Amino acid sequence: LDAIGQPYCNDETNSDLRFTRNRLRHELLPRLAEQYNDRVVEALCRLGTLAADAQALIDKHVQAALEHSIVHREPDLVTIDRVKLAHETRFAQSEALKMIWRTQGWPEQSMTYDHWRRLA
């Protein structure tokens, strides 16, 4: 931000290594740059862009599958034609259930990978 003349505020927690984000920024990324790839930040940004593009494609596919699979929707209940959804891969099934969950505004904090797989 200094280089482009952008004002900023330096929060005292930014250097506190008890926080994972700071250990990543101050320890892991410099070590990766030094020992593996001096352009690691650029590589991670590219990877993030690719992941976002892939997720957009997945979301489009899953949305189309849900349009054919959801039978009924209420605030506390979504009825799915499981036979139609069964034609999707297990991954797409899990993503469809996550999409329904988020659309309904149901809490996800306690949902793990295993929960989604079992639900699918």
DSSP file with accessible surface (Angstrom, degrees, kcal/mol):
  #  RESIDUE AA STRUCTURE BP1 BP2  ACC     N-H-->O    O-->H-N    N-H-->O    O-->H-N    TCO  KAPPA ALPHA  PHI   PSI    X-CA   Y-CA   Z-CA
    1    1 A L      >       0   0  112      0, 0.0     5,-2.6     0, 0.0     4,-0.4   0.000 360.0 360.0 360.0 -35.4    0.0    0.0    0.0
    2    2 A D  T > 5 +     0   0  125      1,-0.2     3,-1.3     3,-0.2     6,-0.0   0.914 360.0  57.5 -57.5 -44.1    3.0    2.3    0.7
    3    3 A A  T 3 5S+     0   0  103      1,-0.3    -1,-0.2     2,-0.1     0, 0.0   0.803 113.5  37.7 -61.3 -29.7    4.2    1.7   -2.9
    4    4 A I  T 3 5S-     0   0  131     -3,-0.4    -1,-0.3     2,-0.1    -2,-0.2   0.331 113.9-112.5-105.6   8.2    0.9    3.0   -4.4
    5    5 A G  T < 5 +     0   0   63     -3,-1.3    -3,-0.2    -4,-0.4    -2,-0.1   0.756  63.2 152.4  71.8  24.4    0.3    5.7   -1.9
    6    6 A Q      < -     0   0  100     -5,-2.6    -1,-0.2     1,-0.0    -2,-0.1  -0.758  44.1-125.9 -90.3 125.5   -2.7    4.1   -0.4
    7    7 A P        +     0   0  106      0, 0.0     2,-0.3     0, 0.0    -1,-0.0  -0.373  37.8 170.8 -67.2 149.8   -3.4    5.0    3.3
    8    8 A Y        -     0   0  123      2,-0.0     2,-0.5    -2,-0.0     0, 0.0  -0.967  31.7-124.9-153.0 166.9   -3.7    2.0    5.6
    9    9 A C        -     0   0  114     -2,-0.3     2,-0.9     2,-0.0     0, 0.0  -0.975  18.3-143.4-118.8 129.0   -4.0    1.1    9.3
   10   10 A N        -     0   0  121     -2,-0.5     2,-0.3     3,-0.0    -2,-0.0  -0.822  17.4-150.6 -95.7 106.7   -1.6   -1.4   10.8
   11   11 A D    >   -     0   0   77     -2,-0.9     3,-2.0     1,-0.1     4,-0.2  -0.551  15.7-130.4 -76.1 137.1   -3.5   -3.4   13.4
   12   12 A E  G >  S+     0   0  173      1,-0.3     3,-1.0    -2,-0.3     4,-0.2   0.775 105.6  63.6 -62.0 -23.5   -1.3   -4.7   16.3
   13   13 A T  G >  S+     0   0   43      1,-0.2     3,-1.3     2,-0.2    -1,-0.3   0.664  79.9  84.9 -75.5 -11.9   -2.7   -8.2   15.8
   14   14 A N  G <  S+     0   0   49     -3,-2.0    -1,-0.2     1,-0.3    -2,-0.2   0.716  96.5  38.9 -63.5 -20.3   -1.1   -8.4   12.3
   15   15 A S  G <  S+     0   0   87     -3,-1.0     2,-0.8    -4,-0.2    -1,-0.3   0.415  85.2 115.0-108.7   3.0    2.2   -9.5   13.8
   16   16 A D    X   -     0   0   37     -3,-1.3     3,-1.7    -4,-0.2     6,-0.3  -0.617  52.0-159.6 -78.3 110.1    0.8  -11.8   16.4
   17   17 A L  T 3  S+     0   0   71     -2,-0.8    -1,-0.2     1,-0.3     6,-0.1   0.485  79.8  82.5 -75.6   2.0    1.9  -15.3   15.5
   18   18 A R  T 3  S+     0   0  193      4,-0.1     2,-0.4     5,-0.0    -1,-0.3   0.751  80.4  79.5 -71.7 -20.9   -0.8  -16.9   17.6
   19   19 A F  S X> S-     0   0   78     -3,-1.7     4,-1.9    -6,-0.2     3,-0.7  -0.749  79.8-140.7 -92.5 131.2   -3.1  -16.3   14.6
   20   20 A T  H 3> S+     0   0   83     -2,-0.4     4,-2.7     1,-0.2     5,-0.2   0.887 100.7  59.4 -56.2 -42.5   -2.8  -18.8   11.7
   21   21 A R  H 3> S+     0   0  107      1,-0.2     4,-2.1     2,-0.2    -1,-0.2   0.876 107.8  46.5 -57.8 -35.5   -3.2  -16.0    9.1
   22   22 A N  H <> S+     0   0    0     -3,-0.7     4,-3.3    -6,-0.3     5,-0.4   0.876 109.5  52.0 -77.0 -36.4   -0.1  -14.3   10.5
   23   23 A R  H  X>S+     0   0   94     -4,-1.9     5,-2.2     2,-0.2     4,-2.1   0.907 111.9  48.6 -64.4 -38.3    2.0  -17.5   10.6
   24   24 A L  I  <>S+     0   0   81     -4,-2.7     5,-2.9     3,-0.2    -2,-0.2   0.949 117.7  40.4 -62.5 -47.9    1.1  -18.1    7.0
   25   25 A R  I  <5S+     0   0  107     -4,-2.1    -2,-0.2    -5,-0.2    -1,-0.2   0.904 126.5  31.7 -69.2 -43.0    2.0  -14.5    6.0
   26   26 A H  I  <5S+     0   0   89     -4,-3.3    -3,-0.2    -5,-0.1    -2,-0.2   0.698 134.8  15.9 -94.2 -21.0    5.2  -14.1    8.1
   27   27 A E  I  X5S+     0   0   85     -4,-2.1     4,-1.8    -5,-0.4    -3,-0.2   0.766 123.3  40.4-117.8 -57.0    6.6  -17.7    8.2
   28   28 A L  I  ><S+     0   0   75     -5,-2.2     4,-2.9     2,-0.2     5,-0.2   0.950 114.1  47.7 -68.9 -51.2    5.2  -20.1    5.6
   29   29 A L  H  ><S+     0   0   49     -5,-2.9     4,-2.7    -6,-0.2     5,-0.2   0.933 113.6  47.7 -60.4 -44.9    5.0  -17.8    2.6
   30   30 A P  H  > S+     0   0   63      0, 0.0     4,-2.5     0, 0.0    -1,-0.2   0.917 113.5  49.2 -61.5 -37.3    8.5  -16.5    3.0
   31   31 A R  H  X S+     0   0  140     -4,-1.8     4,-2.9     2,-0.2     5,-0.3   0.925 111.8  48.0 -67.1 -42.6    9.9  -20.0    3.5
   32   32 A L  H  X>S+     0   0   48     -4,-2.9     4,-2.5     1,-0.2     5,-2.4   0.916 113.0  48.9 -62.4 -42.0    8.0  -21.3    0.4
   33   33 A A  H  <5S+     0   0   32     -4,-2.7    -2,-0.2    -5,-0.2    -1,-0.2   0.916 116.2  43.0 -63.7 -41.2    9.4  -18.3   -1.6
   34   34 A E  H  <5S+     0   0  159     -4,-2.5    -2,-0.2    -5,-0.2    -1,-0.2   0.906 126.3  28.7 -72.3 -42.0   12.9  -18.9   -0.4
   35   35 A Q  H  <5S+     0   0  108     -4,-2.9    -3,-0.2    -5,-0.2    -2,-0.2   0.693 135.5  11.0 -98.3 -19.7   13.0  -22.7   -0.7
   36   36 A Y  T  <5S+     0   0  176     -4,-2.5     2,-0.3    -5,-0.3    -3,-0.2   0.729 124.7   0.7-127.9 -48.5   10.6  -23.6   -3.5
   37   37 A N    > < -     0   0   63     -5,-2.4     3,-1.6     1,-0.1     4,-0.2  -0.822  43.4-156.4-156.4 111.6    9.3  -20.7   -5.7
   38   38 A D  T 3  S+     0   0  134      1,-0.3     3,-0.2    -2,-0.3    -5,-0.1   0.629 101.0  52.2 -68.3  -8.4   10.1  -17.1   -5.3
   39   39 A R  T 3>  +     0   0  133      1,-0.1     4,-2.3     2,-0.1    -1,-0.3  -0.102  69.7 128.7-113.9  34.8    6.8  -16.3   -7.1
   40   40 A V  H <>  +     0   0   18     -3,-1.6     4,-2.7     1,-0.2     5,-0.2   0.864  69.5  55.4 -60.8 -36.7    4.7  -18.5   -4.7
   41   41 A V  H  > S+     0   0   84      1,-0.2     4,-2.3     2,-0.2    -1,-0.2   0.943 109.3  46.6 -64.6 -43.1    2.2  -15.6   -4.1
   42   42 A E  H  > S+     0   0   94      1,-0.2     4,-2.5     2,-0.2    -2,-0.2   0.913 112.3  51.2 -63.2 -41.3    1.6  -15.2   -7.8
   43   43 A A  H  X S+     0   0   26     -4,-2.3     4,-2.5     1,-0.2    -2,-0.2   0.912 110.4  48.3 -63.4 -41.4    1.2  -19.0   -8.2
   44   44 A L  H  X S+     0   0   85     -4,-2.7     4,-2.5     2,-0.2    -1,-0.2   0.882 109.9  52.4 -67.5 -36.0   -1.3  -19.1   -5.3
   45   45 A C  H  X S+     0   0   81     -4,-2.3     4,-2.2     2,-0.2    -2,-0.2   0.915 110.3  48.0 -65.1 -42.4   -3.3  -16.2   -6.8
   46   46 A R  H  X S+     0   0  137     -4,-2.5     4,-2.7     2,-0.2    -2,-0.2   0.927 111.3  50.8 -61.3 -44.4   -3.5  -18.1  -10.1
   47   47 A L  H  X S+     0   0  107     -4,-2.5     4,-2.7     1,-0.2    -2,-0.2   0.913 108.8  52.0 -60.2 -40.3   -4.6  -21.2   -8.3
   48   48 A G  H  X S+     0   0   40     -4,-2.5     4,-2.4     2,-0.2    -1,-0.2   0.902 109.6  49.1 -62.7 -40.7   -7.3  -19.2   -6.5
   49   49 A T  H  X S+     0   0   85     -4,-2.2     4,-2.4     2,-0.2    -2,-0.2   0.925 112.1  48.0 -64.8 -44.5   -8.5  -17.9   -9.8
   50   50 A L  H  X S+     0   0  114     -4,-2.7     4,-2.6     2,-0.2    -2,-0.2   0.914 111.5  50.6 -61.9 -41.3   -8.6  -21.4  -11.3
   51   51 A A  H  X S+     0   0   57     -4,-2.7     4,-2.6     1,-0.2    -2,-0.2   0.908 109.9  49.9 -64.8 -40.0  -10.4  -22.7   -8.2
   52   52 A A  H  X S+     0   0   61     -4,-2.4     4,-2.2     2,-0.2    -1,-0.2   0.911 111.8  48.2 -64.9 -41.2  -13.0  -19.9   -8.5
   53   53 A D  H  X S+     0   0  103     -4,-2.4     4,-1.9     2,-0.2    -2,-0.2   0.915 112.4  48.9 -64.4 -42.2  -13.6  -20.6  -12.2
   54   54 A A  H  X S+     0   0   50     -4,-2.6     4,-2.6     1,-0.2    -2,-0.2   0.919 110.6  50.7 -64.0 -41.4  -13.9  -24.4  -11.4
   55   55 A Q  H  X S+     0   0   70     -4,-2.6     4,-3.1     1,-0.2    -1,-0.2   0.897 107.3  53.7 -65.6 -36.8  -16.4  -23.6   -8.6
   56   56 A A  H  X S+     0   0   58     -4,-2.2     4,-2.1     2,-0.2    -1,-0.2   0.912 110.3  47.4 -63.0 -40.8  -18.5  -21.4  -10.9
   57   57 A L  H  X S+     0   0  126     -4,-1.9     4,-2.2     2,-0.2    -2,-0.2   0.924 113.0  48.3 -64.9 -44.2  -18.7  -24.3  -13.4
   58   58 A I  H  X S+     0   0   44     -4,-2.6     4,-3.0     1,-0.2     5,-0.2   0.934 110.4  51.7 -60.4 -47.1  -19.6  -26.7  -10.7
   59   59 A D  H  X S+     0   0   61     -4,-3.1     4,-2.8     1,-0.2    -1,-0.2   0.897 108.7  51.1 -59.4 -40.0  -22.3  -24.4   -9.3
   60   60 A K  H  X S+     0   0  161     -4,-2.1     4,-1.9     2,-0.2    -1,-0.2   0.932 113.2  44.9 -63.6 -45.0  -23.8  -24.0  -12.8
   61   61 A H  H  X S+     0   0  100     -4,-2.2     4,-2.2     2,-0.2    -2,-0.2   0.927 114.9  47.8 -63.7 -46.3  -24.0  -27.8  -13.2
   62   62 A V  H  X S+     0   0    2     -4,-3.0     4,-2.7     2,-0.2    -2,-0.2   0.905 108.8  54.0 -65.0 -41.1  -25.4  -28.3   -9.7
   63   63 A Q  H  X S+     0   0   82     -4,-2.8     4,-2.0    -5,-0.2    -1,-0.2   0.921 109.2  48.8 -59.7 -42.7  -28.0  -25.6  -10.1
   64   64 A A  H  X S+     0   0   43     -4,-1.9     4,-1.0     1,-0.2    -1,-0.2   0.914 111.1  50.0 -63.8 -41.5  -29.2  -27.3  -13.3
   65   65 A A  H >X S+     0   0    9     -4,-2.2     4,-1.0     1,-0.2     3,-0.5   0.905 110.1  50.9 -64.1 -38.7  -29.4  -30.7  -11.5
   66   66 A L  H 3X S+     0   0    4     -4,-2.7     4,-2.6     1,-0.2     3,-0.4   0.862 100.1  62.7 -68.1 -34.9  -31.3  -29.1   -8.6
   67   67 A E  H 3< S+     0   0  134     -4,-2.0    -1,-0.2     1,-0.2    -2,-0.2   0.837 112.5  38.0 -59.1 -29.8  -33.9  -27.6  -11.0
   68   68 A H  H << S+     0   0  130     -4,-1.0    -1,-0.2    -3,-0.5    -2,-0.2   0.620 120.9  45.6 -93.1 -15.2  -34.8  -31.1  -12.0
   69   69 A S  H  < S+     0   0    3     -4,-1.0    12,-3.6    -3,-0.4     2,-0.5   0.710  84.8  91.0-105.1 -26.0  -34.5  -32.7   -8.6
   70   70 A I  E  <  +A   80   0A  39     -4,-2.6    10,-0.2    10,-0.2     3,-0.1  -0.642  42.6 175.0 -79.7 124.4  -36.3  -30.4   -6.1
   71   71 A V  E     +     0   0A  98      8,-3.0     2,-0.3    -2,-0.5     9,-0.2   0.828  66.1   0.5 -93.1 -40.9  -39.9  -31.3   -5.8
   72   72 A H  E     -A   79   0A  87      7,-1.4     7,-3.0     2,-0.0     2,-0.4  -0.997  59.4-160.9-153.0 145.9  -41.0  -28.9   -3.0
   73   73 A R  E     +A   78   0A  99     -2,-0.3     5,-0.2     5,-0.2     3,-0.0  -0.996  15.8 160.5-137.4 131.3  -39.4  -26.2   -1.0
   74   74 A E  E >   -A   77   0A  90      3,-3.3     3,-0.7    -2,-0.4    -2,-0.0  -0.864  55.2 -95.0-132.7 171.1  -40.5  -24.6    2.3
   75   75 A P  T 3  S+     0   0  103      0, 0.0     3,-0.1     0, 0.0    -1,-0.0   0.867 125.1  24.6 -58.3 -35.5  -38.5  -22.6    4.9
   76   76 A D  T 3  S+     0   0  143      1,-0.1     2,-0.3    30,-0.0    28,-0.0   0.307 124.0  49.6-112.1   8.1  -37.8  -25.7    7.0
   77   77 A L  E <   -A   74   0A  82     -3,-0.7    -3,-3.3     2,-0.0     2,-0.4  -0.982  48.7-175.4-152.9 133.7  -38.1  -28.4    4.4
   78   78 A V  E     -A   73   0A  22     -2,-0.3     2,-0.5    -5,-0.2    -5,-0.2  -0.996  16.2-153.7-127.8 124.8  -36.8  -29.2    1.0
   79   79 A T  E     -A   72   0A  56     -7,-3.0    -8,-3.0    -2,-0.4    -7,-1.4  -0.883  14.5-168.4-101.2 127.7  -38.1  -32.4   -0.8
   80   80 A I  E     -A   70   0A  46     -2,-0.5     2,-1.3   -10,-0.2   -10,-0.2  -0.921  28.3-127.2-117.3 139.2  -35.7  -33.9   -3.4
   81   81 A D     >  -     0   0   51    -12,-3.6     4,-2.0    -2,-0.4     3,-0.4  -0.722  28.1-167.9 -80.2  98.7  -36.4  -36.5   -5.9
   82   82 A R  H  > S+     0   0  203     -2,-1.3     4,-1.9     1,-0.2    -1,-0.2   0.780  80.0  61.8 -67.3 -24.3  -33.5  -38.7   -4.9
   83   83 A V  H  4 S+     0   0   93      2,-0.2     4,-0.5     1,-0.2    -1,-0.2   0.934 107.7  43.9 -66.3 -42.7  -33.7  -40.9   -8.0
   84   84 A K  H >4 S+     0   0  107     -3,-0.4     3,-1.1     1,-0.2    -2,-0.2   0.921 115.3  47.7 -67.3 -42.0  -33.0  -37.9  -10.2
   85   85 A L  H >< S+     0   0   13     -4,-2.0     3,-2.0     1,-0.2    -1,-0.2   0.805  98.7  70.8 -70.3 -24.6  -30.2  -36.7   -8.0
   86   86 A A  T 3< S+     0   0   62     -4,-1.9    -1,-0.2     1,-0.3    -2,-0.2   0.708  84.6  69.0 -65.6 -18.3  -28.7  -40.2   -7.8
   87   87 A H  T <  S+     0   0  155     -3,-1.1    -1,-0.3    -4,-0.5    -2,-0.2   0.633  88.5  83.0 -74.9 -12.1  -27.7  -39.8  -11.5
   88   88 A E  S <  S-     0   0   47     -3,-2.0   -26,-0.0    -4,-0.2    -3,-0.0  -0.488  93.8 -94.7 -85.9 161.3  -25.1  -37.2  -10.4
   89   89 A T     >  -     0   0   92     -2,-0.2     4,-2.6     1,-0.1     5,-0.2  -0.280  37.5-107.8 -66.5 161.4  -21.7  -38.0   -9.0
   90   90 A R  H  > S+     0   0  122      1,-0.2     4,-2.4     2,-0.2     5,-0.2   0.898 122.7  53.3 -59.2 -38.2  -21.3  -38.3   -5.2
   91   91 A F  H  > S+     0   0  103      2,-0.2     4,-2.6     1,-0.2    -1,-0.2   0.941 109.4  46.9 -61.9 -47.3  -19.4  -35.0   -5.4
   92   92 A A  H  > S+     0   0    7      1,-0.2     4,-2.5     2,-0.2    -2,-0.2   0.882 110.6  53.7 -64.5 -35.8  -22.2  -33.2   -7.3
   93   93 A Q  H  X S+     0   0   25     -4,-2.6     4,-2.4     2,-0.2    -1,-0.2   0.939 110.2  46.4 -61.9 -46.7  -24.7  -34.7   -4.8
   94   94 A S  H  X S+     0   0    7     -4,-2.4     4,-2.4     1,-0.2    -2,-0.2   0.919 112.8  49.5 -61.7 -44.1  -22.8  -33.2   -1.9
   95   95 A E  H  X S+     0   0   16     -4,-2.6     4,-2.4     1,-0.2    -1,-0.2   0.885 109.6  52.6 -63.0 -37.5  -22.5  -29.9   -3.7
   96   96 A A  H  X S+     0   0    1     -4,-2.5     4,-2.5     2,-0.2    -2,-0.2   0.927 109.6  48.1 -64.0 -43.3  -26.2  -29.9   -4.4
   97   97 A L  H  X S+     0   0   20     -4,-2.4     4,-2.8     1,-0.2    -2,-0.2   0.904 111.1  50.7 -65.4 -39.2  -27.0  -30.5   -0.8
   98   98 A K  H  X S+     0   0   39     -4,-2.4     4,-2.7     2,-0.2     5,-0.2   0.912 109.6  51.2 -62.6 -40.8  -24.6  -27.7    0.3
   99   99 A M  H  X S+     0   0   28     -4,-2.4     4,-2.6     2,-0.2    -2,-0.2   0.928 111.9  46.2 -64.0 -43.5  -26.3  -25.4   -2.2
  100  100 A I  H  X S+     0   0    5     -4,-2.5     4,-2.5     2,-0.2     6,-0.2   0.949 112.0  52.2 -60.8 -47.6  -29.8  -26.2   -0.8
  101  101 A W  H  X>S+     0   0   56     -4,-2.8     5,-2.1     1,-0.2     4,-0.7   0.916 113.2  43.2 -55.6 -48.9  -28.5  -25.8    2.7
  102  102 A R  H ><5S+     0   0  132     -4,-2.7     3,-0.7     1,-0.2    -1,-0.2   0.900 112.0  52.8 -66.9 -42.5  -27.0  -22.3    2.0
  103  103 A T  H 3<5S+     0   0   90     -4,-2.6    -1,-0.2     1,-0.3    -2,-0.2   0.882 110.4  48.6 -60.8 -37.3  -30.1  -21.2    0.1
  104  104 A Q  H 3<5S-     0   0   35     -4,-2.5    -1,-0.3    -5,-0.2    -2,-0.2   0.634 110.9-124.5 -76.8 -15.7  -32.3  -22.2    3.0
  105  105 A G  T <<5 +     0   0   61     -3,-0.7    -3,-0.2    -4,-0.7    -2,-0.1   0.734  53.0 159.4  77.3  22.9  -30.0  -20.3    5.4
  106  106 A W      < -     0   0   61     -5,-2.1    -1,-0.2    -6,-0.2     2,-0.1  -0.507  49.1 -95.7 -78.8 147.2  -29.5  -23.4    7.5
  107  107 A P        -     0   0   90      0, 0.0    -1,-0.1     0, 0.0     3,-0.0  -0.372  37.5-179.7 -67.8 138.1  -26.4  -23.4    9.8
  108  108 A E    >   +     0   0   60      1,-0.1     3,-2.0     2,-0.1    -6,-0.0   0.454  51.1 103.7-112.1  -7.5  -23.3  -25.1    8.4
  109  109 A Q  T 3  S+     0   0  172      1,-0.3    -1,-0.1     3,-0.0     0, 0.0   0.832  87.7  40.6 -51.8 -38.9  -20.8  -24.7   11.2
  110  110 A S  T 3  S+     0   0   92      2,-0.0     2,-0.4    -3,-0.0    -1,-0.3   0.533  90.5 107.6 -90.5  -2.3  -21.0  -28.3   12.5
  111  111 A M    <   -     0   0   38     -3,-2.0     2,-0.2     4,-0.1    -3,-0.0  -0.625  48.8-174.9 -81.0 126.5  -21.2  -29.9    9.0
  112  112 A T     >  -     0   0   67     -2,-0.4     4,-2.2     1,-0.1     5,-0.2  -0.595  43.2 -95.8-109.7 174.3  -18.0  -31.7    8.0
  113  113 A Y  H  > S+     0   0  151      1,-0.2     4,-2.4     2,-0.2     5,-0.2   0.918 127.0  51.2 -53.6 -46.1  -16.9  -33.4    4.9
  114  114 A D  H  > S+     0   0  103      1,-0.2     4,-2.7     2,-0.2    -1,-0.2   0.884 106.5  53.9 -63.7 -38.4  -18.0  -36.7    6.3
  115  115 A H  H  > S+     0   0   64      2,-0.2     4,-2.6     1,-0.2    -1,-0.2   0.938 110.6  46.2 -59.2 -47.2  -21.5  -35.2    7.2
  116  116 A W  H  X S+     0   0   13     -4,-2.2     4,-2.5     2,-0.2    -2,-0.2   0.913 113.2  49.4 -64.3 -41.6  -22.0  -34.1    3.6
  117  117 A R  H  < S+     0   0   79     -4,-2.4    -1,-0.2    -5,-0.2    -2,-0.2   0.924 113.0  46.3 -63.9 -44.0  -20.8  -37.4    2.2
  118  118 A R  H  < S+     0   0  186     -4,-2.7    -2,-0.2     2,-0.2    -1,-0.2   0.906 112.1  51.1 -65.5 -39.8  -23.1  -39.4    4.4
  119  119 A L  H  <        0   0   86     -4,-2.6    -2,-0.2    -5,-0.2    -1,-0.2   0.919 360.0 360.0 -63.7 -41.1  -26.0  -37.0    3.7
  120  120 A A     <        0   0   36     -4,-2.5    -1,-0.2    -5,-0.2    -2,-0.2   0.900 360.0 360.0 -64.6 360.0  -25.4  -37.5   -0.1
